[in-house]
Amino acid sequence: MIARLLHKPLTWVAVAVIAAGAAFGLAWFQPWKLVTDTEVDEMLSAVEATTAPAGVGTPGPAGAPATGPGSPTTSPAGPMVVSRGDFVTHEHDTSGSARIIRTADGRHRLELVGLATSNGPDLRVWLADQPVRPGTAGWRVFDDGRWVELGRLKGNRGDQAYDIPAGTDLTALTSVSIWCKRFSVSFGAASLRAVA
């Protein structure tokens, strides 16, 4: 009889511990995000596909300077692509491209174009100084050096834009990572190469 009475409280304690552990595990890992998608369709910058080389423009009247895109006397009226790159897969299949845009007023923003990756807990968008390495060698490198967090990933699918803080050294931050902050791993990353 005493053994039965002692056994019942221990059973309830064990059940409570297991339930608490399961609740913590679900909250921490958020496994449902692996089978759900969040789609974003933000308006991206309208940029020209190609730009004229510097000094090339439309000739003006005799003796007048050349005018038009790329001419020394005019500056771009609209947004320009400063750098761009395509995503490679790290922890999860990732595709799409990233580009840094300089807006007409001189600010910068990162645009993710056609992003497709897995959803996950605590995903962030980082600019980093680490090189993009393919495969498992590139999974955990982005927090080893300098990085700037642009915000939480708005969605794991679609087009989206993130403002880059003024004063950010874009010459040193040459890659973008979809970074899972909770588990310190990159879902995917892109090397940003300057556009001539």
trRosetta pair geometry for C-beta under 8 A, 3 or more apart (Angstrom, degrees):
i j d omega theta_ij theta_ji phi_ij phi_ji
1 4 5.8 -53 -154 31 31 110
1 5 6.7 28 151 -16 63 105
2 5 5.7 -55 -151 37 35 112
2 6 6.3 32 153 -16 68 107
3 6 5.9 -57 -147 40 31 109
3 7 6.1 35 154 -27 65 109
4 7 5.6 -54 -144 33 30 115
4 8 6.7 35 159 -25 63 101
5 8 6.2 -49 -152 25 30 110
5 9 7.6 20 158 -7 59 99
6 9 6.7 -61 -161 37 35 101
6 10 6.6 28 151 -13 67 114
7 10 5.8 -66 -153 42 33 111
7 11 6.2 38 153 -27 69 106
8 11 5.6 -52 -148 30 32 114
8 12 6.7 27 157 -14 64 103
9 12 5.7 -56 -150 38 36 109
9 13 6.3 38 152 -21 68 105
10 13 5.5 -51 -146 36 35 114
10 14 6.3 37 153 -20 66 104
11 14 5.7 -55 -149 36 30 111
11 15 6.3 30 152 -18 65 106
12 15 5.6 -51 -144 37 33 112
12 16 6.2 35 155 -20 65 105
13 16 5.7 -55 -148 37 30 111
13 17 6.3 29 154 -19 65 106
14 17 5.8 -54 -147 36 30 110
14 18 6.3 28 155 -17 65 107
15 18 5.8 -56 -146 39 29 109
15 19 6.2 29 156 -19 65 108
16 19 5.8 -55 -144 38 29 110
16 20 6.2 28 157 -18 64 107
17 20 5.9 -55 -146 37 28 110
17 21 6.3 29 154 -18 63 108
18 21 5.7 -56 -147 38 30 112
18 22 6.3 30 154 -19 65 106
19 22 5.7 -54 -146 36 30 110
19 23 6.3 31 155 -18 65 106
20 23 5.8 -54 -147 37 31 111
20 24 6.3 31 154 -18 64 106
21 24 5.8 -55 -147 38 30 110
21 25 6.2 32 154 -20 65 108
22 25 5.6 -54 -146 37 31 113
22 26 6.3 31 156 -18 65 105
23 26 5.9 -54 -147 37 30 109
23 27 6.3 25 156 -15 64 109
24 27 5.8 -60 -147 41 30 108
24 28 5.9 23 158 -17 67 113
25 28 5.9 -59 -139 40 26 107
25 29 5.9 -5 174 9 66 114
26 29 6.8 -66 -127 51 20 88
26 30 7.2 71 170 -86 54 38
26 31 7.1 -73 -131 14 65 95
27 30 7.1 5 -170 -62 22 77
28 121 7.4 76 163 174 37 178
28 182 7.4 163 -172 -178 72 136
29 121 6.8 -154 -173 -13 21 141
30 33 4.8 34 132 -7 107 117
30 120 7.4 123 82 -170 115 43
30 121 4.3 134 31 -70 128 108
31 34 5.8 -36 -172 13 58 114
31 35 8.0 26 146 3 72 99
32 35 6.3 -72 -163 47 48 95
32 36 5.9 24 149 -6 81 120
33 36 5.8 -71 -130 50 36 98
33 118 7.7 93 132 157 87 87
33 119 4.1 -126 176 116 89 106
33 120 5.4 145 117 -98 134 22
33 121 6.3 168 21 -50 156 63
34 118 6.1 -4 -130 -171 64 121
34 119 6.7 -147 -81 65 24 83
34 120 7.2 44 -75 -88 70 71
36 119 5.7 -44 82 40 72 158
37 119 6.0 -166 -109 -38 40 120
37 155 7.7 54 167 -176 73 95
37 156 5.8 -115 -144 68 72 109
37 157 5.2 18 -176 -3 119 129
38 119 6.1 103 5 -105 92 124
38 154 7.6 -143 125 135 122 52
38 155 3.9 -132 115 -131 91 83
38 156 5.7 93 47 14 81 80
38 157 6.9 166 81 28 43 84
39 155 5.6 66 -171 174 5 145
39 157 4.6 -37 -105 83 70 109
39 158 4.9 99 -168 -34 69 131
40 154 4.7 67 -86 114 157 112
40 155 3.4 171 -22 26 101 134
40 157 7.1 155 21 83 68 54
40 158 4.2 -178 64 82 58 130
40 159 6.7 -127 108 68 86 43
40 160 4.5 25 112 -70 142 111
41 158 5.1 -90 -70 -164 59 134
41 159 5.9 51 -139 46 45 94
42 154 7.5 37 -30 98 128 162
42 158 7.6 113 8 136 71 112
42 159 5.5 -131 52 111 70 85
42 160 4.9 86 17 -115 127 49
42 161 5.4 -129 113 9 143 91
43 161 8.0 -37 79 -4 52 133
44 111 5.1 91 -138 -157 108 140
44 113 6.5 44 -103 -96 166 93
44 159 5.3 -89 -39 178 117 130
44 161 6.3 157 -110 -58 68 115
45 78 7.8 145 -177 162 102 98
45 79 4.0 -71 -168 82 135 161
45 101 4.7 138 12 -145 157 160
45 103 7.2 -138 -106 -99 134 78
45 109 7.7 145 -36 67 124 118
45 111 6.4 -125 13 -49 97 154
45 161 7.8 109 -23 -103 86 140
46 78 6.9 -55 85 179 85 142
46 79 7.1 119 61 42 50 112
47 78 7.1 -179 -107 122 57 113
47 79 5.4 -81 -81 97 94 94
47 80 6.4 118 -136 -124 116 25
47 81 5.3 104 160 -35 162 92
47 101 6.7 -140 -58 -122 135 111
48 51 6.1 114 87 -75 123 70
48 69 7.8 -14 21 -127 170 156
48 78 7.8 113 -20 74 91 128
51 69 6.5 -137 -156 164 74 125
51 70 6.4 138 164 -67 88 108
51 80 7.3 33 -77 -138 145 106
51 195 8.0 98 15 140 125 112
52 56 4.5 -130 167 83 113 112
52 57 7.0 127 112 -78 155 53
52 68 7.3 33 25 125 161 102
52 69 4.7 124 18 106 118 102
52 70 3.5 -114 88 -5 102 147
53 56 5.0 70 64 0 79 124
53 70 6.0 81 83 -162 28 147
54 70 5.6 -146 -107 -167 28 92
54 72 7.3 61 -179 -76 87 76
55 66 7.7 77 -179 58 50 145
55 70 6.7 -47 32 149 28 97
55 71 7.1 51 -142 -127 20 44
55 72 6.2 20 -97 -42 61 97
56 66 7.7 -95 -179 146 21 155
56 69 8.0 -6 92 95 82 75
56 70 4.9 4 59 107 74 138
56 71 7.3 -101 86 -75 27 63
57 66 3.7 133 70 147 110 110
57 67 5.4 -168 157 86 133 18
57 68 3.7 155 -158 55 87 95
57 69 6.7 173 -109 60 82 40
57 70 5.8 -166 -66 77 82 80
57 71 3.1 3 -45 -65 153 109
57 74 7.3 125 -114 25 145 120
58 66 6.2 153 69 -165 35 83
58 67 5.5 -31 61 71 92 72
58 68 4.0 99 3 -27 92 139
58 71 7.6 -67 29 -53 58 135
59 66 5.4 -49 -100 -105 43 87
60 64 3.3 -83 109 99 129 115
60 65 6.0 43 16 73 134 35
60 66 6.1 -163 -10 -103 86 27
60 67 5.6 76 -65 -6 105 100
61 64 4.6 62 56 7 73 127
64 67 8.0 -20 137 -26 110 103
65 71 7.0 126 146 173 100 124
65 72 7.3 -91 -176 62 131 96
65 73 5.1 97 114 -21 144 142
66 71 4.5 -153 107 -125 93 124
66 72 7.7 81 62 23 98 80
66 73 7.5 160 74 19 59 109
67 71 5.4 -126 -136 34 18 166
67 73 6.7 -56 -102 70 67 116
67 74 6.2 80 -154 -31 69 130
68 71 5.3 94 56 -19 60 119
68 74 6.9 172 58 31 13 150
69 74 7.4 -86 -99 91 24 130
69 76 7.3 39 -133 -102 84 77
71 74 5.1 56 66 22 96 100
76 79 7.9 -53 136 97 128 5
76 80 5.2 79 88 -53 171 119
76 104 7.3 -127 113 -111 85 73
77 104 6.3 0 163 -124 41 121
78 104 5.6 -49 -129 -70 25 109
79 101 4.9 7 -180 -179 122 115
79 102 6.6 165 -154 82 68 46
79 103 5.1 -32 -100 -116 95 49
79 104 6.2 -75 -60 -36 57 73
80 101 6.9 149 74 -156 36 66
80 102 5.1 -11 59 56 91 97
81 84 5.8 -7 -179 -43 124 116
81 99 5.2 -48 -137 -175 104 126
81 100 7.4 106 -162 73 59 51
81 101 6.1 -43 -99 -100 49 67
81 195 4.8 38 111 20 100 161
82 99 7.9 137 45 175 64 78
82 100 4.6 -51 59 97 108 100
82 101 6.8 167 2 -113 91 13
82 102 5.1 88 -52 -24 115 100
82 108 7.0 -30 6 -126 150 110
82 170 7.0 12 129 146 145 153
82 194 6.9 -52 160 -135 64 69
82 195 6.5 159 153 31 13 99
83 99 6.9 180 93 -150 47 58
83 100 4.8 25 48 34 86 110
83 170 7.4 179 9 167 133 116
83 174 7.8 -104 171 -139 161 68
83 192 4.1 67 133 167 127 98
83 193 5.8 174 -157 81 93 25
83 194 5.0 -49 -95 -93 94 39
83 195 6.0 -169 -98 -11 32 81
84 97 6.3 17 -177 170 102 117
84 98 6.7 172 -150 92 58 52
84 99 4.0 -10 -103 -104 93 88
84 100 7.4 -145 -68 20 53 64
84 192 6.6 74 -4 -143 2 70
84 193 6.6 -36 64 55 54 74
84 195 6.0 44 6 -56 101 114
85 97 6.7 179 95 -155 34 81
85 98 5.7 -7 61 57 80 92
85 99 7.8 163 19 -80 52 56
85 132 7.8 158 158 -1 149 154
85 175 7.6 -52 59 -124 162 62
85 176 7.4 166 60 25 118 101
85 190 3.9 152 103 163 107 100
85 191 4.5 -170 -137 78 153 52
85 192 4.8 -112 -7 -87 121 38
85 193 5.8 112 -74 3 95 81
86 95 7.8 -15 -178 -158 94 64
86 96 7.5 176 -151 100 67 31
86 97 4.9 -46 -101 -101 61 85
86 98 7.9 170 -97 18 16 71
86 190 5.8 -169 93 -129 17 110
87 94 4.8 -95 151 131 132 102
87 95 5.7 172 73 -139 114 19
87 96 5.2 32 10 60 128 70
87 97 6.7 -141 -10 -89 81 31
87 98 6.8 93 -59 -18 86 98
87 115 7.3 83 -23 -124 153 75
87 117 7.7 -98 161 -65 158 112
87 178 7.8 18 -133 -6 132 114
87 188 4.6 40 -178 152 116 122
87 189 6.7 150 -141 81 73 16
87 190 4.6 -64 -82 -63 53 101
88 94 7.1 46 103 76 23 103
88 132 6.1 128 31 163 125 125
88 134 5.5 -93 170 -107 149 79
88 138 7.4 43 94 75 123 161
88 188 6.3 -178 82 -158 40 84
88 189 6.3 -20 52 64 86 67
88 190 7.0 144 4 -90 72 53
89 92 7.0 -114 -155 103 91 32
89 93 5.2 -30 -118 -125 128 41
89 94 5.0 156 -103 33 60 77
89 95 7.6 -16 -62 -56 90 68
89 188 5.5 -43 -114 -105 36 100
90 94 6.8 5 20 14 72 130
90 135 7.9 55 -123 130 56 10
90 136 7.8 108 -160 -106 71 33
90 138 5.4 -110 -107 97 109 98
90 139 4.9 146 -178 -100 110 64
90 177 7.9 12 -3 -146 152 99
90 185 7.1 -178 132 166 123 85
90 186 4.2 34 68 100 170 93
90 187 5.9 137 62 144 102 12
90 188 5.3 -170 13 -86 88 37
90 189 6.2 51 -34 -2 126 93
91 139 5.6 93 -57 -134 86 106
91 180 7.1 -50 50 5 158 131
91 185 4.8 71 -54 146 145 122
91 186 6.4 159 -4 86 100 46
91 187 5.1 -67 57 -110 100 46
91 188 7.8 -110 40 -43 68 58
92 117 5.6 95 101 -173 115 87
92 118 3.8 -92 -177 14 154 119
92 120 7.2 -167 -16 -43 152 130
92 187 4.6 -20 40 -155 103 92
92 188 6.8 -78 73 -36 73 95
93 116 7.7 -28 122 120 93 93
93 117 6.9 -177 94 -130 54 56
93 118 7.0 93 47 -33 72 94
93 188 7.8 7 145 -69 22 127
94 115 7.6 -25 -163 -162 87 80
94 116 7.0 163 -150 88 43 58
94 117 4.1 7 -108 -98 86 104
94 118 7.9 -80 -71 7 79 71
94 178 6.4 -176 -124 31 146 135
94 187 5.6 119 -62 132 131 85
94 188 2.4 -83 63 -57 164 157
94 189 7.8 76 90 -4 151 36
95 114 7.4 -48 120 126 86 99
95 115 7.7 156 87 -151 49 36
95 116 4.9 -3 56 56 89 103
95 117 7.7 173 22 -65 50 68
95 188 7.7 -96 -36 -157 28 161
96 112 6.1 41 136 178 138 86
96 113 6.0 173 -176 85 95 52
96 114 4.3 -176 -123 94 89 71
96 115 3.9 -98 23 -93 174 40
96 116 5.7 148 -39 11 106 68
96 117 7.8 -79 11 -32 121 89
97 112 7.6 166 88 -156 41 50
97 113 4.8 -14 65 60 89 105
97 114 6.6 40 19 50 78 101
97 190 6.7 113 -150 -126 48 156
98 110 6.3 -12 -169 -171 102 100
98 111 7.1 156 -156 83 53 49
98 112 5.6 -22 -101 -103 77 65
98 113 7.3 -179 -85 16 25 80
98 176 4.6 -144 172 47 171 147
98 190 4.4 164 22 63 117 148
98 192 6.6 -71 100 -86 111 95
99 110 7.5 155 81 -155 37 55
99 111 5.2 -17 62 60 86 97
99 113 6.6 23 6 -12 107 120
99 192 7.9 136 -122 -131 34 98
100 108 5.9 -1 -178 -170 102 110
100 109 7.3 167 -152 84 60 32
100 110 5.7 -33 -98 -98 70 66
100 111 7.8 164 -96 17 22 75
100 164 7.1 19 -141 -32 105 150
100 170 6.4 140 175 -148 166 136
100 192 6.2 46 -11 -157 113 139
101 108 6.8 154 79 -153 49 57
101 109 5.4 -16 58 61 98 82
101 110 7.8 167 16 -96 79 17
101 111 5.8 39 -13 -8 119 117
102 106 6.7 -17 -175 -142 99 33
102 107 7.4 161 -154 82 56 33
102 108 5.6 -31 -98 -94 62 76
103 106 6.9 -40 72 31 76 20
103 107 4.9 1 36 59 118 83
103 108 7.3 -157 1 -82 83 24
103 109 6.8 47 -39 4 109 106
107 163 7.2 -29 163 -147 126 95
107 164 7.6 160 170 57 80 82
107 166 7.1 -69 -123 -82 84 88
108 163 7.9 111 91 -165 55 55
108 164 4.2 -33 98 53 101 128
108 168 7.1 -112 65 57 135 117
108 170 6.6 -136 -154 -61 172 143
109 161 5.3 28 154 -178 129 104
109 162 6.2 166 -166 81 84 41
109 163 5.2 -48 -107 -106 97 43
109 164 5.7 -167 -101 -2 33 86
110 125 6.9 178 92 156 143 132
110 127 6.9 -158 -66 -65 145 110
110 150 6.0 -66 33 -108 132 171
110 161 6.9 160 85 -155 49 56
110 162 4.7 -10 59 59 98 97
110 164 6.0 99 -23 -57 88 103
110 176 6.4 142 -156 -107 140 142
111 159 7.2 -2 -177 -168 96 87
111 160 7.3 174 -151 92 58 38
111 161 4.8 -20 -101 -102 78 84
111 162 7.8 -176 -77 22 35 66
112 115 4.3 10 154 -45 119 126
112 125 7.5 -118 -42 -120 131 134
112 159 6.8 176 91 -145 67 41
112 160 5.1 3 51 57 105 83
112 161 7.6 -160 20 -76 69 37
112 162 7.8 43 -12 -4 98 103
112 176 7.9 -156 -85 136 95 149
113 159 5.7 11 -124 -115 49 91
114 158 7.6 -42 -117 -146 26 20
114 159 6.7 9 -44 -71 41 80
115 155 7.8 137 81 94 122 78
115 156 7.2 -128 127 177 108 36
115 157 6.4 -166 95 -135 77 25
115 158 6.4 -20 53 59 87 32
115 159 7.4 147 10 -86 88 30
115 160 6.9 -40 17 23 134 101
115 178 7.8 127 -159 -71 128 138
116 156 7.5 51 -154 147 35 76
116 157 5.5 29 -109 -117 64 81
117 156 5.0 -111 73 -165 76 93
117 157 7.7 -162 33 -69 54 59
117 178 5.7 154 40 88 175 169
117 187 5.1 85 -179 138 137 130
117 188 5.4 -138 -103 10 128 129
118 156 6.2 -61 123 -164 17 147
118 187 6.3 -143 48 -151 88 128
119 123 7.5 -119 -161 -13 48 143
119 156 4.4 -123 -78 -16 66 150
120 123 5.2 102 68 -56 91 110
120 156 7.6 108 5 -88 71 134
120 180 5.3 -49 120 -104 139 120
120 187 6.5 -175 12 -78 143 133
121 180 6.9 67 74 -155 65 103
121 182 5.1 -13 109 17 109 153
121 183 7.8 92 70 -14 103 102
122 152 7.9 -93 -153 -125 42 99
122 180 6.1 86 85 -164 85 64
122 181 4.6 -99 148 54 114 93
122 182 4.0 118 45 -28 142 102
123 152 6.7 86 82 -165 64 71
123 153 4.0 -30 114 18 111 128
123 156 7.3 74 53 -82 171 93
123 178 6.0 -5 -168 177 112 89
123 179 7.0 142 -157 75 57 41
123 180 5.7 -34 -95 -94 66 64
123 181 7.6 170 -109 2 15 82
123 187 6.8 -10 -126 -10 116 139
124 149 5.4 -37 176 -144 133 107
124 150 7.7 141 173 49 84 63
124 151 7.0 -173 -149 108 77 24
124 152 5.9 -63 -102 -109 62 41
124 153 6.4 -141 -100 -27 9 81
124 178 7.7 157 76 -162 41 45
124 179 4.8 -30 65 69 92 96
124 180 7.8 158 18 -95 78 16
124 181 5.2 57 -7 -39 124 112
125 149 7.2 113 75 -162 54 60
125 150 4.5 -47 94 59 106 108
125 151 6.0 7 39 60 105 65
125 152 7.7 59 2 133 85 9
125 153 5.7 123 -45 -83 88 70
125 162 5.5 -164 90 -39 150 166
125 176 6.8 -9 -172 -170 85 104
125 177 7.8 161 -154 81 42 49
125 178 6.6 -23 -100 -106 63 58
125 179 7.4 155 -101 20 12 89
126 142 5.8 112 96 160 145 134
126 147 4.8 -5 -172 -174 118 122
126 148 6.9 146 -157 71 66 42
126 149 5.6 -36 -98 -99 78 59
126 150 7.0 -176 -93 6 24 85
126 176 6.8 158 85 -155 52 54
126 177 4.7 -12 61 57 105 93
126 179 4.6 29 -2 -8 125 135
127 147 6.5 161 83 -156 49 66
127 148 4.8 -4 56 53 100 97
127 150 6.6 77 -14 -38 93 111
127 164 7.2 39 -22 -123 150 111
127 168 7.1 69 71 177 151 136
127 170 7.7 -58 -179 -117 150 69
127 173 4.1 50 148 164 108 134
127 175 7.2 146 -159 80 53 44
127 176 5.7 -31 -99 -97 60 73
128 142 4.4 -103 -82 -153 170 91
128 145 6.5 108 -177 69 92 102
128 146 7.0 156 -153 92 57 55
128 147 4.2 -16 -101 -102 82 96
128 148 7.9 -163 -72 22 46 60
128 173 6.1 123 62 -147 7 85
128 174 8.0 -57 90 52 54 51
128 175 5.1 -34 66 73 87 96
128 176 7.4 147 16 -101 81 22
128 177 5.8 14 1 -1 130 115
128 189 8.0 -46 40 -140 125 128
129 145 4.5 -101 68 122 105 136
129 146 4.5 48 -2 55 127 93
129 147 7.1 -126 5 -68 75 58
129 172 5.2 -27 -104 157 115 84
129 173 5.6 -73 -68 -99 68 51
129 174 6.6 59 -134 19 47 82
129 175 7.5 139 -120 26 5 94
130 141 4.6 172 175 133 151 105
130 142 5.2 -142 41 -105 136 48
130 144 6.0 86 -84 54 134 102
130 145 5.1 162 -57 22 87 123
130 147 7.9 -21 1 -70 100 103
130 175 6.2 -68 74 43 62 140
131 141 7.8 -33 60 125 59 151
131 174 7.6 -8 -98 87 57 116
131 175 6.7 141 -138 -43 22 140
131 191 7.1 7 -158 -102 66 112
132 138 6.0 35 -171 -141 53 142
132 175 5.0 164 -48 -129 94 134
132 189 4.6 -168 -120 112 107 116
132 190 6.6 -48 -79 176 158 8
132 191 4.5 -121 19 -54 126 87
133 137 4.4 -83 136 105 135 102
133 138 3.5 -176 69 -70 78 96
133 141 6.5 81 18 2 117 151
134 137 7.2 38 75 50 45 103
134 138 6.2 61 -21 -6 4 133
135 138 6.5 110 65 14 46 95
136 139 5.4 -21 -158 -16 52 122
137 141 7.7 21 148 -36 62 126
138 141 5.9 -65 -147 15 49 120
138 186 6.4 -62 136 61 84 141
138 189 6.3 -127 159 34 127 133
139 185 5.2 -19 173 -150 96 89
139 186 5.5 -162 -153 42 39 86
140 143 7.5 -51 179 34 65 96
140 144 7.9 82 131 -39 71 106
140 184 6.1 44 -137 137 94 92
140 185 5.9 -41 -84 -106 76 64
140 186 7.2 -149 -67 1 27 89
141 144 5.2 -48 -166 8 57 126
141 145 8.0 13 161 1 80 97
141 186 7.6 -27 40 -13 71 132
142 145 7.8 -74 -165 39 35 85
142 147 6.0 73 163 -86 87 142
142 175 7.4 -124 -112 99 104 123
142 177 4.5 -59 -92 -3 163 164
142 179 5.8 -120 86 -96 145 122
142 186 5.6 104 -5 -67 128 119
142 189 7.0 -175 -67 -96 130 139
143 147 6.5 -63 -105 6 50 145
143 179 7.5 116 -50 -153 97 138
143 184 6.1 -69 17 -147 147 97
146 172 6.6 6 74 136 142 123
146 173 6.9 -101 108 -83 105 89
147 173 7.4 110 -125 -125 44 111
147 177 7.9 -42 -134 33 131 119
148 164 7.5 68 114 -149 143 83
148 165 6.9 -132 -172 28 134 111
148 168 5.6 -10 -62 -131 174 122
148 173 6.2 -34 14 -105 110 158
149 179 8.0 -96 -110 55 92 135
150 162 3.9 70 152 154 130 140
150 163 7.2 169 -159 68 99 46
150 164 6.6 -46 -109 -95 115 60
151 154 7.7 29 113 -51 120 83
151 162 5.6 -163 30 -134 113 117
153 156 6.6 53 139 -77 133 61
153 160 8.0 107 -166 81 63 160
153 178 6.0 45 -86 -145 139 96
154 160 4.7 177 48 -141 130 149
155 158 5.5 9 94 42 132 113
155 160 6.4 161 38 -53 92 140
164 168 5.1 -100 166 37 102 149
164 170 7.3 38 164 -77 156 111
165 168 5.2 111 70 -43 77 108
168 173 6.7 -38 167 18 104 143
169 172 4.4 26 118 21 117 112
169 173 6.4 123 89 -6 70 94
170 173 5.8 -65 -128 54 40 95
171 174 7.9 -5 171 -65 30 94
173 192 7.9 26 121 41 67 139
174 191 6.5 4 144 -158 91 73
174 192 5.3 -148 -169 56 53 91
175 189 5.7 21 172 176 115 114
175 190 6.6 170 -156 85 72 44
175 191 5.4 -39 -101 -106 90 48
175 192 6.1 -167 -90 2 30 87
176 189 6.5 172 88 -154 48 69
176 190 5.2 -2 54 53 95 92
176 192 6.3 78 -15 -47 94 112
177 186 4.6 -77 -160 -125 119 113
177 187 7.9 130 176 39 78 65
177 188 7.4 171 -150 91 60 38
177 189 4.2 -21 -101 -100 76 101
178 186 6.7 102 66 -165 58 70
178 187 4.3 -51 97 55 110 108
178 188 5.2 24 32 51 115 77
178 189 7.2 -145 17 -73 66 54
179 185 7.6 160 -155 85 60 31
179 186 5.7 -38 -101 -101 65 65
179 187 7.5 -148 -80 7 15 82
180 183 4.9 -2 118 47 120 93
180 184 7.2 -61 90 4 78 12
180 185 5.0 -5 51 61 112 78
180 186 7.5 -168 13 -89 80 14
180 187 6.1 96 -33 -42 100 95
181 184 7.2 22 -160 -74 30 51
186 189 5.2 -13 180 -42 142 110
